[in-house]
C-alpha cells in the first residue's frame, strides 16, 4: 500500500483490557470527527490492517483492529499511525484547505509578487500553525522561512487551482 494517497488522522495508543482493544488518539478537529470514517488503516510490515470499530468511552476513543484479539499483539502497534484515503475526506468550500493540499504550493508576497519559495510542510510549534517555506529555483533568495498560518493577517489568499499562496510577509524575514 502506498502512503501517497493516505492522510494520517490519528495514532494507536496504549492497550485497553486483554482482548486487543486500544485507546485511539485522534488528530481530527474536532476530535469526534474520527468517528465518521469507516475505513481507518494502519500499515505495519507492508501489510494493512483495518479497524473493526471505534467507540467513545467517556472523553476517550476505544478501538480494535480486525483479527487482533490479544493484548500482547496489540502492544506492538502502540504509537503506529492511522490513515484514511484522501478520497474519504469531506469536500471543502473554496475558502477552506487541508494541510496536505498546501504542501508543494508556491508562496508569493502579495504586494510585490516576489516568490518566497515552496511549502515544504505545515507545523505547529505551540502558538500557531506555520508554513515551512523553502527556496525554489525561482525564489528571490536561498532561505527557509516559517510563516504563521493566520488568515487575513499573514495569509492573504490561497489559489488551490494554481497552487499559489499569497502572503503579507517581508522578504528579509
N, C-alpha and C positions, 0 to 999 in steps of 0.2 A: 504494500500500500504506500502511495506517495504522499508526502506531507504537503505538497504544493497546493492542494485544494482543501486542506484541513485548517480549521481555526481552533486554537486552544481556548476552552471555556472553563476549565477547572482542573483540579488535581485530586488524586486519591489520597485521603487522609488515613489516620490510624484505624486499625480494625475495630469493629464493634461486635462483641459477642463471639461465639465459636463457630458460626455457620457461614462464614465468608462475607458477611456484611462489613461495610466500612463507612466512615464519615467522608462526605464529599465536600470539597472546598470549591465554591462557585466563584468564577471571575465575572459573572454576568452583572449587569446593573439595570434594575435591582436584582439581587441575588436569586430571588424566586423565579426569574426567567429561565433558569436551568431546568425547571420542571416542564417547560413547554417543548423541550427537544426529545424526540422519540428515539433517536439513534446516537448515542454517545459511544465513542470508540477510544480505546487505549491501544497503543502499539508497543509490544514487548517481544523481543527476539524475532522481529519481522513477521509477527502474527498479530492480527487484530482481534480484540476481544470486545464484545458488545455488552452493554449494560442491560441487565434484566429489569430493574426497576429503580426508581428514586422516590423516596417519600420524605416528608418533612416531619421531624421529631423535635418538638419544642422550637428552638431557634436554629437548629442544625438540619442538615440533609443526610440521610442514610441511604446507601445504595448497595447493589450487589451485581457482580459480573456473572453472566450466564456460564454455567458449568464449573463455577468455583464455589465450593461449599465447605471450605476448611479454613480456619483462622491462620494456620501456618502458611498456606498457599497465598492467601491474600496479603500477608505481611510483605511478600516480595514485590508487591505492586505499590507499596506506600510511596507517596510523592511522585508517582507517574502522572503524566499529563493526560487529560481527557479532551477529545476533539469532537467537532462536528464538521460535516462537509459545508463549505461556504454556500452551497445552494440551499442549505437548510435555514440560513439566516433570513429574518424578515426583511422585506424591501423597505428602504428608507425614502424619505422625501428628498428633493433636490438639495435642500439646505442641511441635510444630515449626512454623516460619513462614518464608516467603520475605520478603526485604526489601520487594519491591514490594507485598506484602499489607499492610505496616504503614502505607504512605502513606495519609493521609486518616483514620486511626483517631483517635478521641478519647482523650485521656490524662487520667486521674483519679488524684488522690492516694489511695492505698489506704485509709488510716485515716479520712480526713475526707470523702472522696468529692467533693473540690473539683476542678473542671475546669481543667486547666492549658492546654488548647488542643488542637490537631490536629497530627499528624505531617506535616510538610512533606516531609521526606526522611530518608534514612539516610546517614551519612558515616562515614568512618574517618579520624581526624586523627592517626593514628600508634599510639597505645597501645590504644585500644578503639574499637569501633563505637559511634556515638552517634545517638540520635534527635534530630532537629532539630524542636522543637515550637514552633509559632507560635500566637498568640492566635486564638481564635474568638469569635463573638458571645456565647457562653455562658461563656467563661473568666473567671477571677477577676481578671485584670489584662491589660494590653496589653504583653506581654513575649515575647521569643524565648528559648527555653531549649535547652541541649544536655544531654541526659540519657544517660549511658553505658548501653549495652545489655548489662548484666550481670545475667543471670537469678539470682533468689533473693537478690540484693543490692539492686538498684535496680528491676528489673522483677519485679513480683510475679506477675502473671497477664496472659495475653493471651486475650481473648474474641473469637475470629475471627468468630463468628456475629453478635455485636452491634457489632463493630468498636470495641472498647474495650481500652485497655491500662491496667492498674493499676500504679502505681509507688510506691516509697518515696522520696519527694522532697519537700523543703521548698519551699513556695510562694514564698519570698523568694529562692530561688536562681535 
